[in-house]
């Protein structure tokens, strides 16, 4: 499968099993999508994953039409069993219940999907392997291999793990001229290469669990703008953050909440207790009780607005959570991870067809292309996150926004980043203009 146009790459017969054109660290949506497109480009790609599939990941499990488009472009059959289609967003807040269908656009399908990450991540990883990527599970990458002369990464060291996640056997070295960090929010590989998180970018935490419920086949993604819970005095407390209920179609619903670091409560409250208290206030017939809970309540950080940069340095490209690519408006990370993965694979394929000087020029274009695509939108998202951190602004938005359907239609397009850039309606033109005028994140 190895492409042979690059002037500095050894031919396949001379390689060992630990050598490749590209190493991708992490087989989540970002890593598997990168590996898929690299393999389709004819490159020899190693996809290294610490866990073994199937494995869980904390997430809302919801996919907007942007993410659906990415799946369709990869040839994923979203009509197969296991996918739950949804028609749009049901918003609950301020005493109102509003249904907002996904917009009808030329650029995106008019439906979203839900699928648990336990299934989703394995499906993408196997899809990449089918395309030709060499998937190595239970392979814990421990650090970069750096060329002392150039300072560039030329591979990674790793330890094989057993089925319990314990290190077994000797450390292994994998080598490639380019490495992709898709190793999540903490991205130890990026940190080891001196690429650190930016503290001026928003961060959120997502907390979720699953409940057995008759609502498991709901064809709307439900978002709660207010989280109420009883207090010991018999009254009710308004909890910080927002909530969601997404039916997974397998007899359960993903029930969770999120809170951004612009809230005064961030890092100062028991998130799991908040989720239990909120769930206890939902109608009894929904079944969100302890006896119906499946698995633990788990949480994860959401790195937003390009919170780790640069996205390329010394042979290392960052994709997905490793590069802080979660949308600040709605906490969506999967689509932006897959879009960046597609872009990174295209840039890498171009770069590996050039000589050394030309290769570096092409690779330096990756961060610029990301900023061009999402930089202005993420800047607007950072402003949005600051605003919603003030409960007074949230109250005004609920009281004056929800009763106005035209405003909520605009808001849905803005928060989900769903517009047509050609022949769009007035809402699309306003949002696109705002995105173009905002400085890149």
C-alpha positions as CSV (number, residue, x, y, z in Angstrom):
1,X,0.0,0.0,0.0
2,X,2.9,2.3,0.4
3,X,3.0,5.2,-2.0
4,X,6.3,5.4,-3.8
5,X,6.5,9.0,-5.1
6,X,8.3,10.5,-2.0
7,X,12.0,10.9,-2.7
8,X,13.2,10.0,0.8
9,X,11.0,7.1,1.7
10,X,12.5,3.6,1.7
11,X,10.7,1.0,-0.4
12,X,8.3,-1.4,1.3
13,X,10.5,-4.5,1.0
14,X,13.3,-2.8,3.0
15,X,11.1,-1.9,5.9
16,X,10.6,-3.6,9.1
17,X,7.2,-4.1,10.7
18,X,7.9,-1.1,12.9
19,X,8.4,1.3,10.1
20,X,5.8,3.2,8.1
21,X,5.1,6.4,6.1
22,X,3.1,7.8,9.0
23,X,2.4,6.8,12.6
24,X,-1.0,7.8,14.1
25,X,-1.2,7.7,17.9
26,X,-4.7,7.1,19.1
27,X,-7.6,5.3,17.4
28,X,-10.5,7.6,18.4
29,X,-12.5,9.4,15.6
30,X,-9.6,11.7,14.9
31,X,-6.9,9.0,14.6
32,X,-9.0,6.4,12.8
33,X,-10.2,9.0,10.3
34,X,-6.7,10.2,9.7
35,X,-5.5,6.7,9.2
36,X,-8.4,5.9,6.8
37,X,-7.6,8.8,4.5
38,X,-3.9,8.1,4.6
39,X,-4.4,4.5,3.7
40,X,-6.8,5.5,0.9
41,X,-4.0,7.8,-0.4
42,X,-1.8,4.7,-0.7
43,X,0.4,5.5,2.3
44,X,1.7,2.9,4.8
45,X,0.2,4.0,8.1
46,X,0.5,2.5,11.6
47,X,-2.4,3.2,13.9
48,X,-1.5,2.7,17.5
49,X,-4.2,2.4,20.2
50,X,-3.6,2.0,23.9
51,X,-6.9,0.1,24.6
52,X,-8.4,-2.9,22.9
53,X,-11.8,-2.6,21.2
54,X,-14.6,-2.4,22.1
55,X,-13.8,0.3,24.6
56,X,-15.9,3.1,26.1
57,X,-15.3,6.9,25.9
58,X,-17.2,9.6,27.8
59,X,-19.3,11.5,25.3
60,X,-22.8,12.6,24.6
61,X,-22.9,10.1,21.6
62,X,-24.8,12.6,19.5
63,X,-23.7,13.5,15.9
64,X,-24.9,16.6,14.1
65,X,-25.4,16.7,10.3
66,X,-21.8,18.0,10.0
67,X,-20.5,14.7,11.5
68,X,-23.0,12.7,9.4
69,X,-21.5,14.2,6.3
70,X,-18.1,13.1,7.3
71,X,-19.3,9.5,7.8
72,X,-21.0,9.5,4.4
73,X,-17.8,10.7,2.7
74,X,-15.9,7.8,4.3
75,X,-18.4,5.3,3.0
76,X,-19.9,4.4,6.4
77,X,-23.4,2.9,5.9
78,X,-25.5,5.0,8.4
79,X,-28.6,3.0,7.5
80,X,-27.2,-0.1,9.0
81,X,-28.4,-1.4,12.4
82,X,-27.0,0.5,15.4
83,X,-27.5,4.0,14.1
84,X,-30.4,6.1,15.5
85,X,-31.5,8.9,13.3
86,X,-32.8,12.2,14.8
87,X,-34.7,15.0,13.3
88,X,-33.3,17.9,15.2
89,X,-33.0,19.5,18.6
90,X,-35.6,19.7,21.3
91,X,-34.8,22.6,23.6
92,X,-36.3,22.8,27.1
93,X,-36.0,25.8,29.3
94,X,-37.9,28.8,30.6
95,X,-41.0,26.8,30.9
96,X,-41.0,26.1,27.1
97,X,-40.4,23.0,25.0
98,X,-39.2,23.9,21.5
99,X,-38.6,21.6,18.5
100,X,-36.0,22.8,16.0
101,X,-35.6,20.5,13.0
102,X,-32.1,20.3,11.4
103,X,-32.0,22.9,8.6
104,X,-32.4,21.8,5.0
105,X,-29.2,22.7,3.3
106,X,-27.2,21.7,0.2
107,X,-24.1,21.2,2.1
108,X,-25.3,18.8,4.8
109,X,-27.9,16.1,5.3
110,X,-31.0,17.0,7.3
111,X,-30.6,14.4,10.0
112,X,-28.3,13.7,12.9
113,X,-27.3,10.4,14.5
114,X,-26.7,8.8,17.8
115,X,-24.4,5.8,18.4
116,X,-22.5,4.9,21.6
117,X,-18.8,5.5,21.5
118,X,-18.2,1.8,22.4
119,X,-19.6,0.9,18.9
120,X,-18.6,4.1,17.1
121,X,-14.9,4.1,17.8
122,X,-14.4,0.5,16.9
123,X,-16.4,0.8,13.7
124,X,-14.1,3.7,12.6
125,X,-10.9,1.9,13.6
126,X,-12.0,-1.3,11.7
127,X,-12.9,0.9,8.7
128,X,-9.4,2.3,8.7
129,X,-7.9,-1.1,8.9
130,X,-10.1,-2.4,6.1
131,X,-8.7,0.6,4.0
132,X,-5.2,-0.6,4.7
133,X,-4.1,1.0,7.9
134,X,-2.1,-1.4,10.3
135,X,-4.0,-1.2,13.6
136,X,-2.1,-2.2,16.7
137,X,-4.3,-2.4,19.8
138,X,-3.0,-2.6,23.4
139,X,0.0,-0.5,22.4
140,X,0.8,2.3,24.9
141,X,2.9,5.0,23.3
142,X,5.3,6.3,25.9
143,X,7.2,9.1,24.1
144,X,8.6,10.5,20.9
145,X,11.8,9.5,19.1
146,X,13.5,12.7,18.2
147,X,16.4,13.2,15.7
148,X,19.0,15.0,17.7
149,X,20.3,16.8,14.6
150,X,17.1,18.2,13.3
151,X,14.9,18.1,16.4
152,X,12.1,16.5,14.4
153,X,10.1,13.5,15.6
154,X,11.0,10.4,13.7
155,X,9.0,7.8,15.6
156,X,7.6,6.8,19.0
157,X,8.5,4.3,21.7
158,X,5.7,2.1,23.0
159,X,5.0,-0.7,25.4
160,X,2.6,-3.6,24.6
161,X,-0.2,-4.1,27.1
162,X,-2.0,-7.2,28.2
163,X,-5.8,-7.5,28.3
164,X,-5.8,-5.9,31.8
165,X,-3.8,-2.9,30.6
166,X,-0.5,-4.0,32.2
167,X,2.8,-3.6,30.4
168,X,4.1,-6.9,29.1
169,X,7.2,-7.6,27.1
170,X,9.9,-5.3,25.8
171,X,9.5,-1.7,24.7
172,X,9.1,-1.3,21.0
173,X,10.2,1.5,18.7
174,X,8.1,2.5,15.7
175,X,9.6,4.8,13.1
176,X,8.1,7.1,10.4
177,X,9.0,10.5,8.9
178,X,5.7,12.0,10.2
179,X,3.7,11.3,13.3
180,X,0.1,12.4,14.1
181,X,-0.9,13.0,17.7
182,X,-4.6,11.9,18.1
183,X,-4.0,11.0,21.7
184,X,-6.7,13.0,23.3
185,X,-7.0,16.0,25.7
186,X,-3.9,15.4,27.7
187,X,-1.9,14.5,24.5
188,X,1.3,13.4,26.2
189,X,3.0,13.2,22.8
190,X,2.4,16.8,22.1
191,X,3.6,17.8,25.6
192,X,6.7,15.8,25.2
193,X,7.4,17.7,21.9
194,X,6.9,21.0,23.7
195,X,3.4,21.8,22.5
196,X,1.4,22.9,25.5
197,X,-2.2,23.9,26.2
198,X,-3.2,27.5,26.1
199,X,-4.8,28.8,29.2
200,X,-6.7,31.6,27.4
201,X,-9.0,29.1,25.6
202,X,-12.3,27.7,27.1
203,X,-12.5,24.3,28.7
204,X,-15.6,22.4,29.7
205,X,-16.3,19.2,31.5
206,X,-18.9,16.6,30.4
207,X,-20.5,14.2,32.8
208,X,-22.7,11.3,31.7
209,X,-24.3,8.0,32.4
210,X,-26.8,5.6,30.8
211,X,-30.3,4.7,32.1
212,X,-32.6,2.0,30.9
213,X,-35.7,3.9,29.7
214,X,-38.7,3.8,27.3
215,X,-37.3,7.0,25.8
216,X,-34.4,5.2,24.2
217,X,-35.8,5.6,20.7
218,X,-36.5,9.3,20.9
219,X,-35.9,10.8,17.4
220,X,-35.0,14.2,18.8
221,X,-31.7,15.2,20.6
222,X,-32.9,16.9,23.8
223,X,-31.1,19.8,25.3
224,X,-32.0,21.3,28.7
225,X,-31.0,25.0,29.3
226,X,-32.0,24.8,33.0
227,X,-31.2,22.1,35.5
228,X,-33.4,22.2,38.5
229,X,-33.1,20.0,41.6
230,X,-34.7,19.8,45.0
231,X,-32.8,21.0,48.0
232,X,-33.0,19.8,51.7
233,X,-35.4,22.6,52.6
234,X,-38.0,21.4,50.2
235,X,-37.3,24.2,47.6
236,X,-35.6,24.0,44.3
237,X,-32.0,25.0,43.3
238,X,-31.0,26.1,39.8
239,X,-27.9,24.1,39.1
240,X,-25.1,25.5,36.8
241,X,-24.5,24.1,33.3
242,X,-26.8,22.5,30.8
243,X,-28.1,19.0,30.2
244,X,-28.9,16.5,27.5
245,X,-30.9,13.3,27.0
246,X,-30.0,11.4,23.8
247,X,-31.7,8.1,23.1
248,X,-29.3,5.4,21.9
249,X,-31.8,3.0,20.6
250,X,-30.4,0.0,22.5
251,X,-32.9,0.4,25.5
252,X,-30.9,3.2,27.1
253,X,-30.5,6.9,26.9
254,X,-27.3,8.9,27.4
255,X,-28.1,11.4,30.1
256,X,-25.5,14.0,30.9
257,X,-24.6,17.6,31.7
258,X,-21.9,20.0,30.8
259,X,-20.4,23.1,32.4
260,X,-17.8,25.5,31.1
261,X,-14.9,27.1,32.9
262,X,-16.5,30.5,32.5
263,X,-19.0,29.5,35.2
264,X,-18.1,30.4,38.8
265,X,-19.1,26.9,39.7
266,X,-16.6,25.2,37.5
267,X,-14.3,23.0,39.5
268,X,-16.1,23.8,42.7
269,X,-19.1,21.5,42.6
270,X,-19.6,17.7,42.7
271,X,-20.6,17.1,39.0
272,X,-21.7,13.5,39.6
273,X,-24.0,14.6,42.5
274,X,-25.4,17.3,40.2
275,X,-26.3,14.7,37.6
276,X,-28.0,12.5,40.2
277,X,-30.0,15.4,41.6
278,X,-31.1,16.6,38.2
279,X,-32.1,13.1,37.0
280,X,-34.1,12.6,40.2
281,X,-36.4,15.5,39.1
282,X,-37.3,14.0,35.7
283,X,-40.7,12.3,35.4
284,X,-40.7,8.8,37.1
285,X,-42.0,7.1,33.9
286,X,-38.7,8.0,32.2
287,X,-36.9,5.6,34.6
288,X,-33.8,7.7,35.4
289,X,-33.3,5.9,38.7
290,X,-30.4,4.3,40.4
291,X,-31.7,0.8,39.7
292,X,-32.0,1.6,36.0
293,X,-28.5,3.1,35.7
294,X,-26.1,1.3,33.5
295,X,-22.5,1.7,34.4
296,X,-20.9,4.5,36.4
297,X,-21.3,8.2,36.1
298,X,-18.1,9.3,34.3
299,X,-16.7,12.6,33.2
300,X,-14.2,14.0,30.7
301,X,-12.7,17.4,29.8
302,X,-13.7,19.1,26.6
303,X,-10.8,21.2,25.2
304,X,-12.2,24.0,23.1
305,X,-11.3,26.7,20.5
306,X,-7.9,25.3,19.5
307,X,-6.5,25.2,23.0
308,X,-3.3,23.6,22.0
309,X,-1.1,25.1,19.2
310,X,0.7,25.0,16.9
311,X,-1.0,22.2,15.2
312,X,2.1,21.3,13.3
313,X,5.7,21.4,14.6
314,X,8.8,19.4,13.8
315,X,7.2,16.4,12.1
316,X,4.2,16.2,14.5
317,X,0.6,17.1,13.5
318,X,-2.2,17.4,16.0
319,X,-5.8,16.4,15.3
320,X,-9.0,16.2,17.4
321,X,-8.9,16.8,21.2
322,X,-5.1,16.8,21.1
323,X,-5.4,20.1,19.3
324,X,-8.3,21.4,21.3
325,X,-10.8,21.1,18.4
326,X,-14.1,21.0,20.3
327,X,-16.7,23.6,19.1
328,X,-17.1,26.1,22.0
329,X,-20.7,26.8,20.9
330,X,-22.1,23.3,21.5
331,X,-19.3,21.0,22.8
332,X,-19.2,19.0,19.6
333,X,-15.8,17.4,19.0
334,X,-16.3,14.4,16.7
335,X,-17.1,16.3,13.6
336,X,-14.2,18.8,14.0
337,X,-11.8,15.9,14.8
338,X,-12.9,14.1,11.6
339,X,-12.7,17.3,9.4
340,X,-9.2,18.0,10.7
341,X,-8.2,14.4,10.1
342,X,-9.3,14.6,6.5
343,X,-7.3,17.8,6.1
344,X,-4.2,16.5,7.9
345,X,-4.2,13.4,5.7
346,X,-4.4,15.5,2.5
347,X,-1.6,17.7,3.7
348,X,0.6,14.7,4.6
349,X,0.0,12.9,1.3
350,X,1.0,16.1,-0.5
351,X,4.0,16.6,1.7
352,X,5.4,13.1,1.3
353,X,5.5,13.5,-2.4
354,X,8.0,16.4,-2.1
355,X,11.7,16.8,-1.3
356,X,12.6,17.8,2.2
357,X,12.4,21.5,1.7
358,X,9.1,21.3,-0.1
359,X,7.7,18.9,2.4
360,X,8.2,21.3,5.3
361,X,6.5,24.1,3.3
362,X,3.4,21.9,2.7
363,X,3.2,20.8,6.4
364,X,3.4,24.4,7.6
365,X,0.2,25.0,5.7
366,X,-1.8,22.6,7.9
367,X,-2.2,25.1,10.9
368,X,-3.0,27.9,8.5
369,X,-5.7,25.8,6.7
370,X,-7.3,24.9,10.1
371,X,-7.5,28.5,11.1
372,X,-8.9,29.5,7.7
373,X,-11.6,26.8,8.1
374,X,-12.6,27.2,11.8
375,X,-10.6,30.0,13.3
376,X,-13.1,32.8,13.0
377,X,-16.0,30.6,14.1
378,X,-14.1,29.4,17.2
379,X,-13.3,33.0,18.1
380,X,-17.1,33.7,18.1
381,X,-17.5,30.6,20.2
382,X,-15.1,31.8,22.8
383,X,-17.2,35.0,23.1
384,X,-20.3,32.9,23.4
385,X,-18.8,30.8,26.2
386,X,-17.9,33.9,28.2
387,X,-21.4,35.3,27.8
388,X,-23.2,32.1,28.9
389,X,-21.0,31.9,32.0
390,X,-23.1,34.8,33.4
391,X,-26.4,33.5,34.7
392,X,-28.0,36.9,34.1
393,X,-27.3,36.7,30.3
394,X,-28.5,33.1,30.2
395,X,-31.8,34.2,31.9
396,X,-32.3,37.0,29.3
397,X,-31.5,34.6,26.5
398,X,-34.1,32.1,27.7
399,X,-36.8,34.6,28.4
400,X,-36.4,36.6,25.2
401,X,-34.9,34.1,22.8
402,X,-37.1,31.0,23.2
403,X,-40.4,32.7,22.4
404,X,-39.1,33.9,19.0
405,X,-38.9,31.0,16.5
406,X,-37.0,33.0,13.9
407,X,-34.3,33.8,16.5
408,X,-34.1,30.2,17.6
409,X,-33.7,29.0,14.0
410,X,-30.8,31.4,13.6
411,X,-29.4,30.2,16.9
412,X,-29.5,26.5,15.9
413,X,-27.6,27.3,12.7
414,X,-25.0,29.3,14.6
415,X,-24.5,26.8,17.4
416,X,-24.4,23.8,15.1
417,X,-22.3,25.6,12.5
418,X,-24.8,24.6,9.8
419,X,-24.9,27.0,6.8
420,X,-24.6,27.0,3.1
421,X,-21.8,29.1,1.8
422,X,-23.4,29.5,-1.6
423,X,-27.0,30.3,-2.2
424,X,-27.8,30.2,1.5
425,X,-30.6,32.1,3.2
426,X,-30.3,35.4,5.1
427,X,-29.3,33.6,8.3
428,X,-26.5,31.8,6.5
429,X,-25.2,35.0,5.0
430,X,-25.1,36.7,8.4
431,X,-23.4,33.8,10.1
432,X,-20.9,33.4,7.3
433,X,-20.1,37.1,7.4
434,X,-19.6,37.1,11.2
435,X,-17.2,34.1,10.8
436,X,-15.2,35.7,8.1
437,X,-14.8,39.0,10.0
438,X,-13.8,37.5,13.3
439,X,-10.1,37.1,13.9
440,X,-8.9,33.5,13.7
441,X,-8.6,31.6,17.0
